[in-house]
Amino acid sequence: MSHTRIRKGNTRDGHHFSEFDFDTCRAVRAGNLVFLQGQTGITLDGKDFVGEGDPAAQAENAMRCVKTFLEEAGSRIEDICKITTYVTELSYRSLVYPVIARHLKGVHVVSTGTVVKALATPEIDFEIDVFAVVPEERAAP
């Protein structure tokens, strides 16, 4: 099975963790499987942050990034099978779930939601992990 790594980079070049030397990518396609890096308020280019203090804005940015990275991997929103969402306050769920629902209307994903003490940096209030499977009829690169 081949692996295609999308938007390869290093933490030194991004908004977060520039003090580290860690090779990453924003998405990986392994056969028909697509795995995305956890999406937050970090912009598509990885250099800025959207929505400090506004979990809904972070979720909106994250879902726009999800769509873009899935497309770059040859996938679509409707190919999403599983999401895991993380918020740092229980009350944020009512802010972020309407955003997610709007972007995933009709997809019927398997979903797990968690409330965590903190995420990678203090300004991040929301994160979403996404796993998708490209259907066989669209699987050929």
Secondary structure, DSSP 8 states (H G I E B T S, - for coil): --EEEES-EEGGGSSS-TTS--EE-SEEEETTEEEE--BSSB-TTSS-B--TT-HHHHHHHHHHHHHHHHHHTT--GGGEEEEEEEESSGGGHHHHHHHHHHHTTTT--EEEEEE-S--SSTT--EEEEEEEE--GGG---
